[in-house]
Amino acid sequence: MKKNSTSIKVAILIMSVMAFKMINAQTIKTTYQNQQSFIDMRFGMFIHFNLGTFTDQEWALPNQDPKLFAPTAVNCDQWAAAAKAAGMKFAVLTLSLIHISEPTR
């Protein structure tokens, strides 16, 4: 009985390793394909907003009034048109509000 139990455990272990290798190979392939797709796009822009954007500071300061973050005068259509005219293939927009001490809604 002990030999049978050991054989079953070994078989389960072997099947688990094989399944992991198959899943891992697919993940690596997908990750590589995603990375290659990004590389193939070659040219794009990164846009970063934080409170410093609206106070003309490189870094936002703690406890600044969150009402300062008011991107009402931003012309995103112009940015998109300029990016497209330049041949850009992607844009990444990041927003950073970590220095605001008030709760978000």
FIKOLZA-1660 file (N, C-alpha, C; in steps of 0.1 Angstrom, whole numbers, plus 5000, padded with zeros to 4 digits):
% residues 105
   i   px   py   pz ch aa at
   1 5008 4988 5000  A  M  N
   1 5000 5000 5000  A  M CA
   1 5009 5012 5000  A  M  C
   2 5020 5012 5008  A  K  N
   2 5028 5024 5008  A  K CA
   2 5035 5027 4995  A  K  C
   3 5038 5016 4987  A  K  N
   3 5044 5018 4974  A  K CA
   3 5035 5024 4965  A  K  C
   4 5022 5020 4965  A  N  N
   4 5011 5026 4957  A  N CA
   4 5010 5041 4960  A  N  C
   5 5009 5044 4973  A  S  N
   5 5008 5058 4977  A  S CA
   5 5019 5067 4972  A  S  C
   6 5031 5062 4973  A  T  N
   6 5043 5069 4968  A  T CA
   6 5042 5071 4953  A  T  C
   7 5038 5061 4946  A  S  N
   7 5037 5062 4931  A  S CA
   7 5027 5072 4927  A  S  C
   8 5016 5073 4934  A  I  N
   8 5006 5083 4931  A  I CA
   8 5011 5097 4934  A  I  C
   9 5018 5098 4945  A  K  N
   9 5024 5111 4949  A  K CA
   9 5034 5116 4938  A  K  C
  10 5042 5107 4934  A  V  N
  10 5052 5110 4923  A  V CA
  10 5045 5113 4910  A  V  C
  11 5035 5106 4907  A  A  N
  11 5027 5109 4894  A  A CA
  11 5021 5123 4895  A  A  C
  12 5015 5126 4906  A  I  N
  12 5009 5139 4908  A  I CA
  12 5020 5150 4907  A  I  C
  13 5031 5148 4913  A  L  N
  13 5042 5157 4913  A  L CA
  13 5047 5160 4898  A  L  C
  14 5048 5149 4891  A  I  N
  14 5053 5150 4877  A  I CA
  14 5042 5157 4869  A  I  C
  15 5030 5154 4870  A  M  N
  15 5019 5161 4863  A  M CA
  15 5018 5176 4867  A  M  C
  16 5020 5179 4879  A  S  N
  16 5020 5193 4884  A  S CA
  16 5032 5201 4877  A  S  C
  17 5044 5195 4877  A  V  N
  17 5055 5201 4871  A  V CA
  17 5053 5204 4856  A  V  C
  18 5047 5193 4850  A  M  N
  18 5045 5195 4835  A  M CA
  18 5034 5206 4833  A  M  C
  19 5024 5206 4841  A  A  N
  19 5014 5217 4839  A  A CA
  19 5020 5230 4842  A  A  C
  20 5028 5232 4852  A  F  N
  20 5034 5244 4855  A  F CA
  20 5043 5249 4843  A  F  C
  21 5051 5240 4837  A  K  N
  21 5059 5243 4826  A  K CA
  21 5051 5248 4814  A  K  C
  22 5040 5241 4812  A  M  N
  22 5031 5245 4801  A  M CA
  22 5026 5259 4803  A  M  C
  23 5021 5262 4815  A  I  N
  23 5015 5275 4818  A  I CA
  23 5026 5285 4818  A  I  C
  24 5037 5282 4824  A  N  N
  24 5048 5292 4824  A  N CA
  24 5053 5295 4810  A  N  C
  25 5054 5285 4802  A  A  N
  25 5058 5288 4788  A  A CA
  25 5048 5297 4781  A  A  C
  26 5036 5295 4783  A  Q  N
  26 5025 5303 4777  A  Q CA
  26 5026 5318 4782  A  Q  C
  27 5029 5319 4795  A  T  N
  27 5030 5332 4802  A  T CA
  27 5042 5339 4796  A  T  C
  28 5053 5332 4795  A  I  N
  28 5065 5338 4789  A  I CA
  28 5063 5343 4775  A  I  C
  29 5056 5334 4767  A  K  N
  29 5053 5338 4753  A  K CA
  29 5044 5350 4753  A  K  C
  30 5034 5351 4761  A  T  N
  30 5025 5362 4761  A  T CA
  30 5032 5375 4766  A  T  C
  31 5040 5374 4776  A  T  N
  31 5048 5385 4781  A  T CA
  31 5058 5390 4770  A  T  C
  32 5064 5381 4763  A  Y  N
  32 5074 5385 4753  A  Y CA
  32 5066 5392 4741  A  Y  C
  33 5054 5386 4738  A  Q  N
  33 5047 5392 4727  A  Q CA
  33 5042 5406 4731  A  Q  C
  34 5038 5408 4743  A  N  N
  34 5034 5421 4747  A  N CA
  34 5045 5431 4747  A  N  C
  35 5057 5427 4752  A  Q  N
  35 5069 5435 4752  A  Q CA
  35 5073 5439 4738  A  Q  C
  36 5072 5429 4729  A  Q  N
  36 5076 5431 4715  A  Q CA
  36 5066 5441 4708  A  Q  C
  37 5053 5439 4711  A  S  N
  37 5043 5449 4706  A  S CA
  37 5046 5463 4710  A  S  C
  38 5050 5465 4723  A  F  N
  38 5053 5478 4728  A  F CA
  38 5066 5483 4721  A  F  C
  39 5076 5475 4719  A  I  N
  39 5088 5479 4712  A  I CA
  39 5085 5483 4698  A  I  C
  40 5077 5475 4691  A  D  N
  40 5073 5478 4677  A  D CA
  40 5066 5491 4675  A  D  C
  41 5059 5496 4686  A  M  N
  41 5053 5509 4685  A  M CA
  41 5063 5520 4684  A  M  C
  42 5074 5518 4690  A  R  N
  42 5086 5527 4689  A  R CA
  42 5085 5541 4694  A  R  C
  43 5074 5548 4691  A  F  N
  43 5074 5562 4694  A  F CA
  43 5061 5566 4700  A  F  C
  44 5061 5572 4712  A  G  N
  44 5049 5577 4718  A  G CA
  44 5052 5587 4729  A  G  C
  45 5043 5590 4737  A  M  N
  45 5045 5601 4747  A  M CA
  45 5039 5596 4761  A  M  C
  46 5046 5602 4771  A  F  N
  46 5042 5600 4785  A  F CA
  46 5038 5613 4790  A  F  C
  47 5026 5614 4796  A  I  N
  47 5020 5626 4801  A  I CA
  47 5018 5624 4816  A  I  C
  48 5024 5632 4825  A  H  N
  48 5022 5631 4839  A  H CA
  48 5016 5643 4845  A  H  C
  49 5006 5641 4853  A  F  N
  49 4999 5652 4860  A  F CA
  49 5001 5650 4875  A  F  C
  50 5004 5660 4882  A  N  N
  50 5002 5660 4897  A  N CA
  50 4999 5675 4901  A  N  C
  51 4999 5677 4914  A  L  N
  51 4996 5691 4918  A  L CA
  51 5007 5701 4914  A  L  C
  52 5019 5696 4912  A  G  N
  52 5030 5705 4908  A  G CA
  52 5027 5710 4894  A  G  C
  53 5020 5703 4886  A  T  N
  53 5016 5707 4872  A  T CA
  53 5009 5721 4873  A  T  C
  54 5001 5723 4883  A  F  N
  54 4993 5735 4884  A  F CA
  54 4998 5745 4894  A  F  C
  55 5010 5742 4900  A  T  N
  55 5016 5752 4909  A  T CA
  55 5030 5756 4904  A  T  C
  56 5034 5751 4892  A  D  N
  56 5047 5753 4885  A  D CA
  56 5058 5748 4894  A  D  C
  57 5056 5737 4900  A  Q  N
  57 5067 5731 4909  A  Q CA
  57 5070 5717 4903  A  Q  C
  58 5082 5713 4905  A  E  N
  58 5086 5699 4900  A  E CA
  58 5079 5688 4909  A  E  C
  59 5078 5691 4922  A  W  N
  59 5072 5681 4931  A  W CA
  59 5060 5688 4938  A  W  C
  60 5049 5680 4939  A  A  N
  60 5038 5686 4947  A  A CA
  60 5042 5685 4962  A  A  C
  61 5037 5695 4969  A  L  N
  61 5040 5696 4983  A  L CA
  61 5028 5690 4991  A  L  C
  62 5031 5684 5003  A  P  N
  62 5021 5679 5011  A  P CA
  62 5011 5690 5016  A  P  C
  63 4999 5686 5017  A  N  N
  63 4988 5695 5023  A  N CA
  63 4985 5706 5014  A  N  C
  64 4987 5705 5001  A  Q  N
  64 4983 5716 4991  A  Q CA
  64 4968 5714 4989  A  Q  C
  65 4961 5725 4986  A  D  N
  65 4947 5725 4984  A  D CA
  65 4943 5716 4972  A  D  C
  66 4935 5706 4974  A  P  N
  66 4932 5697 4962  A  P CA
  66 4925 5704 4951  A  P  C
  67 4919 5716 4954  A  K  N
  67 4912 5724 4944  A  K CA
  67 4922 5729 4934  A  K  C
  68 4935 5729 4937  A  L  N
  68 4945 5734 4928  A  L CA
  68 4946 5724 4916  A  L  C
  69 4942 5711 4918  A  F  N
  69 4942 5702 4907  A  F CA
  69 4930 5704 4899  A  F  C
  70 4931 5712 4889  A  A  N
  70 4919 5716 4881  A  A CA
  70 4923 5717 4866  A  A  C
  71 4924 5706 4860  A  P  N
  71 4928 5707 4846  A  P CA
  71 4917 5711 4836  A  P  C
  72 4911 5723 4838  A  T  N
  72 4901 5727 4830  A  T CA
  72 4906 5734 4817  A  T  C
  73 4918 5739 4817  A  A  N
  73 4923 5746 4806  A  A CA
  73 4932 5737 4797  A  A  C
  74 4932 5725 4799  A  V  N
  74 4941 5715 4792  A  V CA
  74 4933 5712 4779  A  V  C
  75 4941 5712 4768  A  N  N
  75 4935 5709 4755  A  N CA
  75 4940 5695 4750  A  N  C
  76 4934 5685 4755  A  C  N
  76 4939 5671 4752  A  C CA
  76 4937 5668 4737  A  C  C
  77 4927 5674 4731  A  D  N
  77 4925 5672 4716  A  D CA
  77 4937 5677 4708  A  D  C
  78 4943 5688 4713  A  Q  N
  78 4955 5694 4706  A  Q CA
  78 4967 5684 4708  A  Q  C
  79 4968 5679 4720  A  W  N
  79 4979 5670 4723  A  W CA
  79 4978 5657 4714  A  W  C
  80 4966 5652 4713  A  A  N
  80 4963 5640 4705  A  A CA
  80 4966 5643 4690  A  A  C
  81 4962 5654 4686  A  A  N
  81 4965 5658 4672  A  A CA
  81 4980 5660 4669  A  A  C
  82 4987 5666 4678  A  A  N
  82 5001 5668 4677  A  A CA
  82 5008 5654 4677  A  A  C
  83 5004 5645 4686  A  A  N
  83 5010 5632 4687  A  A CA
  83 5008 5624 4674  A  A  C
  84 4995 5625 4669  A  K  N
  84 4992 5618 4657  A  K CA
  84 5000 5623 4645  A  K  C
  85 5001 5637 4644  A  A  N
  85 5008 5643 4633  A  A CA
  85 5023 5639 4634  A  A  C
  86 5028 5637 4646  A  A  N
  86 5042 5634 4647  A  A CA
  86 5045 5619 4645  A  A  C
  87 5034 5611 4643  A  G  N
  87 5036 5597 4641  A  G CA
  87 5036 5588 4653  A  G  C
  88 5032 5594 4665  A  M  N
  88 5033 5586 4677  A  M CA
  88 5022 5575 4677  A  M  C
  89 5025 5564 4683  A  K  N
  89 5017 5552 4682  A  K CA
  89 5010 5550 4696  A  K  C
  90 5014 5557 4706  A  F  N
  90 5008 5554 4719  A  F CA
  90 5010 5567 4728  A  F  C
  91 5001 5567 4739  A  A  N
  91 5003 5577 4749  A  A CA
  91 5000 5571 4762  A  A  C
  92 5007 5574 4772  A  V  N
  92 5005 5569 4786  A  V CA
  92 5002 5582 4795  A  V  C
  93 4991 5582 4801  A  L  N
  93 4987 5593 4810  A  L CA
  93 4988 5588 4825  A  L  C
  94 4996 5595 4833  A  T  N
  94 4996 5591 4847  A  T CA
  94 4992 5603 4855  A  T  C
  95 4985 5601 4866  A  L  N
  95 4980 5611 4875  A  L CA
  95 4985 5607 4889  A  L  C
  96 4990 5617 4896  A  S  N
  96 4995 5615 4909  A  S CA
  96 4989 5625 4919  A  S  C
  97 4981 5619 4928  A  L  N
  97 4974 5628 4938  A  L CA
  97 4978 5623 4952  A  L  C
  98 4990 5617 4953  A  I  N
  98 4993 5611 4966  A  I CA
  98 4996 5621 4977  A  I  C
  99 4998 5634 4973  A  H  N
  99 5001 5644 4983  A  H CA
  99 4989 5651 4989  A  H  C
 100 4977 5647 4984  A  I  N
 100 4965 5653 4989  A  I CA
 100 4961 5646 5002  A  I  C
 101 4959 5654 5012  A  S  N
 101 4956 5648 5025  A  S CA
 101 4941 5646 5027  A  S  C
 102 4932 5650 5018  A  E  N
 102 4918 5649 5020  A  E CA
 102 4914 5635 5014  A  E  C
 103 4903 5629 5019  A  P  N
 103 4898 5616 5014  A  P CA
 103 4893 5618 5000  A  P  C
 104 4894 5608 4991  A  T  N
 104 4888 5609 4978  A  T CA
 104 4874 5604 4979  A  T  C
 105 4866 5608 4969  A  R  N
 105 4852 5604 4968  A  R CA
 105 4850 5595 4957  A  R  C
% end
